[in-house]
């Protein structure tokens, strides 16, 4: 296997890795965002986390440490630029570069915090709060979310029909305005109050 670092360039929508695929090395992003999600046997998909420059892909880290194949899917949410450190070079760097090792462990700890938040959201938080949090997180500078009901179902670990019903309720309450592939947030303060509800 080559021990040379490879450039990673991928357009928006490209699949970076899939379940069962062998891990080619440690992915380092310089530009863009990658979404990592898991699909259950029932076909329901849930977004585990996103990787941006400076973040670690926990799936990749786990595969390299345990010499396993990927269990989740990674998709480019925007154009990606970065590089891949091959497995052997990654392990040598982990063993011999204390700064790299320290940065890596801090990133792993932060990523586990993301997982704790995901479990808390799914298991301990009401759906309206989860939905409001996702809408607030995904909005652009103009307060518009460019997404589909299917994608929101993945983001909230729920079903599409349930997402559609709750969005319709939000629209009736004049919290959002629904468009084709867009959701305009009309009442940010109220959505923030809903998002903060831990019941």
Secondary structure, DSSP 4 states (H G I P E B T S, - for coil): ---S-EEEEE-TT-EEE-TTPBP-EEEEEEESEEEEEEE-TTS-EEEEEEEETT---HHHHHHHHHT-B--SEEEESS-EEEEEEEHHHHHHHHHH-HHHHHHHHHHHHHHHHHHHHHHHHHHHS-HHHHHHHHHHHH--TTSEEE--HHHHHHHHTS-HHHHHHHHHHHHHTTSEEE-SSEEEES-HHHHHHHHT---
